[in-house]
Amino acid sequence: MTDRGGFAALDPCVHCGFCLQACPTFLATGDEADSPRGRIELMRALEAGELAPDDPALALHLDRCLGCRGCEPVCPSGVGYGRGLAAARALIADRRGVPALARLALAAMTGAGVSRVVYALARALRATGIPRWLAGWGRVRFAGSAALVAAEEAGLRAAAGGRFAPLRADEGHSLWMRAAESFATRPVAFRIGGLPDSSDELLDLLQHQVGDEWISASPAIGAIRWGGDASIDRLKRLRRTLAGLEVPLTLERAPWPVRSAVGHFGAYREGVGPLVAGLRRTFDPGEAFVVAAEGAE
């Protein structure tokens, strides 16, 4: 039997779509090919020989992937997306070769002696403040046009009831850096989703039950993401409260003892137990995943 390497880790994918909202590039582009499940289809086609390693569409969508693997914690099937991506990129590099500019950049970053000079120059450049200025300018450029930025700003103002103020470039840089670091370093991260007009009540509930160490909210769609440190008892109590409100909770990051006690997903609709049991029989006959079904603690 042929050793398929990391490609085999993609086999459990059932295209459920839980990964979509965890993927930063899909949220930015809205293109299914820039989502984890879309890229998995591309990687499967690459492995099967249906797409050539030098296919421009394949290169575009795989190169856009940040490799953050944020899709893995929310996947109920346990897809090893990162291993599959590494195998696909290795195959493409082997068949297509690594561009000279990329080899030069890698040598500059990793080569003994050279890397020290490069990092020293990078620190000096950062001290000038130019990168912060470029970060603010780049948000408009990457959005496409000033008109699109103005339209999005108007939507945010409407969703937030007028409580919205644009950030300066340096403030925006600090905000996004903190946002990226917070959810990557907090021991527990989860997200909940309710109706847009219930965001204030859900924020109050989170603050009361688990605190507000770090919260990211999208009022227009009712999505809230929380990061911090919380005990198993607190998370169970929050899950039970949210179940009564029919608000779903997805545990994105947590130590395994917390996952096994709380469950990856919280029950949020009456009668969800039979549905979860049916899904388990279909996709998880070995009961490898912990799911908080109705009545479970």
N, C-alpha and C positions, 0 to 999 in steps of 0.2 A: 504493500500500500504506500502511495506517494506521501511523503511528509509535506503537508500543506503549510507548515509554519504558522505564523500569526493569522493567516486567513481563516483558519478553523475557528478562531475566537469570534468570528462574525456570524457563525451559523445560527446561534440562538435568536437572532433578530426576527421579530414577528411584525414589524412595522406598526407598532401600537401608537407611536407618536409622543410618548411621554418625554422623549429627549428634546423635542423641538424647542420648548421654552427654556431649556438649559443651555442652548447653543447660541453664543453671542453673534456668530456670523449669520445664522438664520434669522435672528431677531433684527439684524441690521439690513439684510437684503430681502428677506421674505421669499427667497428662492429655495424650492425644495431640494435642489441639487447642492445647496450649501447647508443642508441639515445633516445630522448624523445618519439618519436612515437613507437619505438620498446618496450620501457618499458611500454608504455600505453597498448600495446597488452598483455604484460605479466600481468599487473595489472588487465586488463579485464578478463583474463583467471583465475586469482586468485579469483576474485569476483564470477565468474561463477562456481567455483569448478573444473575447468578443469586442474588447477595446484594446487598441495598441498602446504601448507605454508612452508613445509620443503624441497621443491624441490631445489636441489643444483644449477641449472641454474637460477632459480628465485632469490635465495639469492645472487648469484654472481653478476648479472646485476643490481639489485636494490641496493646492497651494494656499487657498484661502483659509483652510482649517488652522486654528491656532494651536492645536494639540493640547488644549487645556484639560481634556477628558472630563469636562463637567457633565457630559451625558452619561457617564458610567454610573455614578451614584444613584441616578433617578431611573435607571433601566431595570424593570422588574424581571427581565429575562437573563440578566447577568452577561450581556454582550461585552466582550473584551475589545472595545473600539480602538483603544490605543495600540494594542498589539497588532490588530489588522491594519491600522494606518501605518505603523512602522514597517510592516511587511510590504505594503503597497509602495511606499516611498522608496524602500530599498530596491524593489524590483524595477521601479522607474529609473532610479539612479544607475542601476546596473546596466539596463538596456539603453538608456538615453545619455548617460554620462552626467557628470556634474559640471555646470558652466564654470568657465575660468574665473568669473567675478565671484561666484560663490566659494570656489576653492580659496581665492585670495582672502575673502572675508573670514573664512574658517581658520585659515592659517594665522591671520592677524589676531583673532580672538583666543586661539589656543596655543599658538607657538610660544615656546620658552623665550623670554627676552623681548620678543616683538609685542606680545600681549601687554606687558607692563607699560610699554611706551604708549600703546593705543589707549589703555584705560586711563593713563595720566592725562592724555590729550582730551579724552572724553570728560573727565572731571573738570578740566580747565574750561572746556566749552560750556558745561553745565553752570559753572560759576558766573559766566557772563550774562545769564538770564535769557539768552537767545532761544534755547529749546522751549522754555515756557511760552515765549511769544509765538513761536511757530505752532505750538500745540493749540493755542486759541485760534490762530488763523486757519489751522488745518481742519478744525471742526466745520467751518463754513465751506471750505473747499471740498471736503469729503462728502458733505451733505448734498452737494450738487449745485446749489445756488442760494443766494441770499433770500430769494422768494420762498424757497422750501423751508429755510430756517424760520422765517417770519411766520409761515403757516403753522409750523409745529409749535412755535412759541404761543400763538393764539390759541391753539388747542389745549396746551398745558394750562394757560391762564383760565380757560373756561372750565377745565376739569378740576382745577384747584380752587375754584371760586375767587379768582383774582389774587390768591396768595402765592404769587410766583415772582421771582426776581432773577434776572440773568446774572451769571457769575462772570467776573473778570477772568482773563486767560489764566492767571496764576492760581486763582481760586478753583477754576475748573480742573486744572492739572492736579491740585492737591486732593480735590474731591474724588476724581476717578482713581487716583493712586490708592487712596484710602479704601475706596470701595473694592478694588481688586484685591488688596491685601487682607481686608477684614474677613471676607468669606473664605479665603484660602487658609487663614490661620486660626479662625475660631474652631473650637472642638465640635460644636454642633451648629448645623445650618438647616433650616427648613423653609418651605414656602407654603402659603395658604392662598386660596382664591375665593373671593366672595363677590357680591354685586358691587358695582362701583359706588353706589350711594351708602354702602355699609362700611367703607374704608375707615372712617373715623372711629366707629364702634369697635372694629377689629383691632385697630391700633391701641385703643384704650385697654382692650382685653389682653393683648400681648404685654403691654407695659405692666399690667396688674399681676399677671400670672408668671411671666418669665423675665420681665425687665425689658429695658430698651437699649441694651449694649450697642447693637447695630441693627438698624431697620432700614430697608430699602422698599419704598412703596410706589406703585403705579396707580394713582387714584382713578385714572380714566378707565382702567380695565379691572380694578379691584384686586390686583395681585400684590401680595406683600411677601417680602423675603426677610428672614430674621437670622442673625448670627450671634453666637455668644456661648455661654456655658450654662447648662441647665441640668438639673438632676432628673433621674428616671421618673420619680414621683411627680415632679412638676410637669414633665412632658405628657405623662399619662393623664393628669388632670386637665391639661389643655386640650388633649385629644378628645376626651369625653365631652368637654364643653363645646368644642367645635362640632362634634357629631350631632349634638342637640340643635345646632344652628344650621346643619346641613352644609358645612363649609369644609372642603377637602384640605388635608394637610399632607404634604409630601416631605419626608425626611431625606434631605440631600446628603448631609455629611454628619457622621457621628461614630464614635467608637463602637465596635461590634457588640459589646454588652448592652449598650443603649439600643442599638438596632434590634437586637433579639428580644428585648423586653418591650419596646414601644411599637415595633413594626415599621416597615418602610412606608406604608401608606395607612392613613387613618380612615376608619369607617365614617361615612358622612351622609348616608341615606338609609332610611328604614328598609329593611329587607335586603341589605347588600350582602349578607352572609352567603346565601345560595349562589349569588353571582360570583363572588370571590372564590367559593369552593369549585364552581364550574371552571373558572379560569385556571385555578391551581391544577385541576385534573388534566386540563389541556396542555398547559405550558410548563407546569412544575410538578410532574407526577412524583418526583423524589422528595418534594417538600423541602427544597433547599432554601427557599425564601420565607421570611417571616412577614405575614400580612395581618394587620389588625382588622379582623372581621367583626361583625356585630356581636356584641356580648363578650368579646375577648378582652382580656386585661393585659 
